[in-house]
Structures are given as C-alpha cells and as structure tokens.
Amino acid sequence: MARLGAADASERGPRGPLALSLLALCALAAFAGFLALGTWQVQRLAWKRELIARVEQRVHAPAVAAPTPSEWPAVTAASHEYRHVRLAGVFLYEQQVLVAASTALGSGYWVMTPLRQDDGSLVLVNRGFVPAEACGRDGRCAPGPAGETTVTGLLRTPETKVFLRHNDPAHARWYARDVQAIARARGLGAVAPFFVDADADPAQADAWPRGGLTVTSFPNNHLSYLITWYVLALMVLAAAVYVGRHEYRLRRRAG
C-alpha cells in the first residue's frame, strides 16, 4: 500500500493553471516580503552603526556649555542627544519628582530635579538612580548640595511614554521622563526641551542618588537579521524554480 501511494504521488499530472497561479502569487508575496524586510534591516544597520559612532564620540568628549534658551528651539535628538554638557545653578529640591527606573543596580527611581540657572532658566537634571527604599515610604529623597552647583552630564531628549506604562501626574506616578509633563505638574513654567543625566560623582561613590548610569551601548543584531531575511528570500526563489522545473517535466511527460 505504501509503494502504491508513493507511485500515485510521483505519477500525478501537472497542476492546473489556477493552482499554479495561486502558488506563484504566494511565492511572489513571500519573496517580496522577505526582500523588503532584508532591505529594511540594511537601512537599520546603517542607522545603528551611525548612532553608535555618534554616541561614542559625544559621551567621551569634554563637557561643553549646555544649550542656552535662545538655542533651545534648535535642539534635536540627532544634533544634541548624548552630548557631554555642563551647567550651573541652584537645585529646586522641593519640586523634584521620582521616575520609575530599572537599571544595572536594580529597580527604583530616577531623581529628576529642576536646576535654576543664573539667567533664571530651568533645566531638569536626572541626578541619578535611587533604590525604592532609599527615599523612605513618603518618596522624599534627601536633598543634595545647597547653593550654586555645577553639573556635568549627558544631554537627553524627553521621553513621552514607555511600553505599557503611562504617567499619572495626579498621583505622582511617573514612568517616562516627560519634561513638559513634569513641568506642568510642578508648576515650573518654561523649561529646557531636554534633560541632563548627571555624571557619576567619584566623591559620592556610595551615596544616593547614583549618577553615570546612562545606557550608551546599544545591541546591533541587524546584520544577522538581514542575512536571515535575504536567505529566506533565496529559499523561496529556489523553491519556485524547483516547482517550475518539476511542472515543466510533468507537462513534457504528459504530452
């Protein structure tokens, strides 16, 4: 019975035009889809390499003055993010907020504190990470240095949302470092369209908050992804050629 079934399968006639048309359409759709995904990964690979090179150059450069209010409209992620900047002013500790964070040190909060500069402008500074228990049950962290303070760190563009979490200003629950939303909730008025991740302070290595935890290394798997998609496209093409040749032989045999 097994031999008879195998013989029947091998001696079947050629497929009809409708079946071949459907197979061809499916193969064409799969080939075009895999080819498009591979090409997209080529573009993503170029973008990721450029991002890594740009970030590496910026984070290791000497600190420069942070953009002034007259320069704020020109601040963009492409031109300014991860620049090593320096600013000075007085921290407004009573206006700071805690933003949920997950870091190499565990889960806790970023301490986002407004800094009033000498010209009166406000910049939100992420003073660093604290574990949940470091700020007590009322969520109030101990203030940092009083008076004029100089801060160096990495300029960051605001976050408007994080995956599956939404800020709840009414209940002081923050998950994204949304500069404008924090400013509105704290009644700060106009603030810089960026925040600054403070550098680590070697003199306060065992104190909270802990700066210098900005993630500046990015996974780059796009080369393996593009190879995978292009190989799948070639496999579809090879399968289409095989089916086409097989159908051609069946037709010659039947003719």
N, C-alpha and C positions, 0 to 999 in steps of 0.2 A: 504493500500500500504506500509506503514512504517513497519507493522508487517511482511508482506511478504518479504520485503527486509532484515529485520533482520534475518528471518528464513533462507533465502537463504545464507546469510553470515555465519550463525552458522553451516549450514549443508554442507558447501563446502567440497570437497575432500582434501586429503593431497597434499601438494606441490610436484612438480616433482623433480627429482634429480638435474637438472640444477639450479632451483630456490633455493633449499636448499644449494647447493654448493656455489652459489653467496652470500647468506645470511651468511653462515659460514665464507667465506673469508672476508666479510665486518666486521663481528663481531670480527674475529681474528685480523684484521688490527687495528680496533678501540681499542680493548683490549690491544694489544701490544704497540700501540702509547701512550695511557693513562698511561700504566705501565712504559714506558720509561720516559715520562715526570715527573711522580712522583718520579722515581729514580733519575733523574737529579736534581730535587728540593731537594732531600735528600742531594746530594753532595753540592748543592749551600748553603743549610742551614749550613752544617758543615763549609764550606769556610767562610760564612758571620760571624758566631759566632767566628771563629778563628781571622778574620780580626778585629772585634770589640774589642775582648780581647787584641789583639796586639796593636791596636791604643790607647786604653785606657791606657795601661801600658806605652807606649812610650811618649805620649803627656804630661803626668803628672810627668815624670822622670826629675831629674835635668839636665840642659843643659851640654852636653859634647862637646869636640872639634869636629868640622866638619871634615869629611874625608880629608886627605891631598892628593896632586896629586899622590903620589905613591899608594894610596888606591882607587883612582877613578875607576880603571878597575873592582874592586870587588863590586862596589855599585849597588845594585838591589832594586827593589821595596819591595820584600819580606824581605830582610835583613836590609834595611835602611829607607824606607819611613816612615814619621811621627816621626822620631827620633827628640828629642829636642836637637838642636845643638847650638854651639857658635862659632863665627868667628869675626875677627877684620881686619880692613883695611881702605882704603880711597875710598869713593864713586866717580864714574865717571859719574857725573850727565849729562854731555853733550852727553853721549852715551845711556841714558835710553830710554825705549820705553813704550808706553801705550797699554795694552792689554784689550780688551773689557771684562767686568765683570758684572755679575748680583748677587747681594748679599742681605743680610737681610736689608741693608741700601739703596737698590735701584740699579738702573743701572748706570754704569760708567766705570771706568778703574782700572786695577791693574797697579801700577807703578813699572816696572821692571828695576832695576838699577844695573849695574856691580859694584862689590866691588873688588878692587885690594888689595890682602893681602900682608903681609910683604915679603913673598917669591916670589912675583910677579905673583902668580896665580890669576885667575879671577873666581869669583862666582857670578851668577846672584841672586840678592836679590829682592824679591817681598816686597817692602817697605810698601805696604798696598793699600787700596781702596780709590779712589777719585771719587766724582760725576763728570759728564761731564763738568759742568760749573766751577769746581774748578781750572782747568788748563788753563782757557781762551780759546779764539777762535783759537789760534795757537797750542793748545795742549801742551804747555810747563808748567810743574808744577814747583813751586818754589823749589829750592834745599833744601836739608836737612842739617844736621850738617856738617861742614867742618872739614878737618883734620882726624886724626885717630879716627875711630868709632868702637865700639863693638856692634855686633848684635847677638841677640838670636832669635831663631825661629824654625820652623818645616821643616825638610828636605823633599823635594818633588821631585818625578821623573818627567821628562818633559812630556808635552802634545804635541802630534804631530798633532792632529786635534780635532775639536769639531763638534757636529752634525750640518750639513748643512752649515757650515762656513769654509772658507779656508783663511789662512794667505795670505796677499798681501804685501810683503815687499817693492815692488817698490813704493807703495802709502802709506806706513807706516800704514797699516791697519792690526792689529793683533787681532786674536780671540783665539789662542791657545798659551800657554806658552811653545813654542818650543825653547829650549835653543840653540841648534845648529843653527837653522834658524836665531834667533836673533843675535847670534854671527857673523854669516856670513854677515848679513845685516849691522851690525855696525862695521865690520872690527876688531873684538876683537881677532881673532885668537883662540887659545885653551882655552876653558872654562870648568868648572866642569860639569860633566854629570848629574847635578841636580840643582835645585834652592832652595832657602830658603824663606819660608813665615815668615816674621818678626812678632815677638810678638807685642801685644799692648803695647804702652808706656803710663803708667798712668800719666806721667808729661805732655803729649801732648794729653789728652783725647778729646779735642775739635778741634784738628788740623788735617789737611790732609797732607799726606795720613794716613789712619786709619788701623793699623795692627791688628793682632789677629782675623781675620775673616775666618780662615781656617775651612772648614766643617769637623768635626771629629765625627759626629753622622750619622749613616747610617741606613736607614729603613731595617727592617728584617721581610718580609712577607712570607718567604719561607715555613714556617710550614703550614700556611693556604693554600698555593698553592699546596704543596704535598698532603695534605688531600683531596683537591678538585680533583686532578688528580686520586688519588687512589680510591676515591668514584665513580668517573665516570667509572673507570675500573671495579669495582664491579657491577655497574649498567649494564654495557654491559654483564658481565658474567651472572648476574641474568636474563637478557632478553634472552640470548642464552639458558639458562636452561629451561626457561618458554616455548620458542618456540619449543625446542626439545621435551619436555613432551607433548605439545599440538599436535605436529605432530605425536608422538607415539600413542596418544589416537585416533587420526583420522584414523590412519592406522589399529588399532585394530578394530575400529568400522566398517571401510570399509571391513575388512577381514571377 
